[in-house]
Amino acid sequence: MKRYIFATGNAHKLSEIKEILKGEVSSDVEILSMADVGVNVNPIENGRTFADNAFIKARAVAGILKSRDFKEDGDWVVFADDSGLCVDAFDGEPGIHSARFMEGHSYFERNTAILNRLNEMGDVDRGARFVCAVALVFPDGSEQIFESDMVGEIANEICGENGFGYDPIFYLPQYNKTSAEISPKEKNEISHRGKALRMAVRSLE
């Protein structure tokens, strides 16, 4: 049995990952969270890029597994992703700080703050993109990185009940909807995380 261990404690993200990978992994693959293998670690994500932060998380989990001699026979690989919203008018911010932007506030409050800031700027480019980097760390210490994005715009208002995070303000012109208004299946087909994860898994399968 192969084990793909995801370095996340975010239940929404893990659920989305499992949905994305349906039909992408072979029957001998088990998808696990770091909690499933008894790892509880929260490393400081002080990298300068999405790839840096993804590797920080993946290396931390892989290091703990190796220190426990966790089946070091090549049957596992640690996945970690770092993703965020990059707004053109904000010079790419919040970017790698997306999860920590207005930390302690709800996403409704964060999304409202982004909309208010853009509106105060007047007639500006509302272009934006979600970026995702997926890092893989193997028992022998080898590593791989896969990156992708989803391009869109910042909406004029909060719309939609699907998704999470910044989805309700991320407008997709091809759907004339936000990524919180399209179905999870539609989102997974075009999302930054979906594309990067599929690239990573296909490299292994």
Secondary structure, 3 states (H helix, E strand, C coil): CEEEEECCCCHHHHHHHHHHCCCCCCCCEEEEECHHHCCCCCCCCCCCCHHHHHHHHHHHHHHHHHHCCCCCCCCEEEEEEEEEEEEHHHCCCEHHHCCCCCCCCCHHHHHHHHHHHHHHCCCCCCEEEEEEEEEEECCCCCEEEEEEEEEEEECCCCCCCCCCCCHHHEEECCCCEECCCCCHHHHHHHCHHHHHHHHHHHHHC
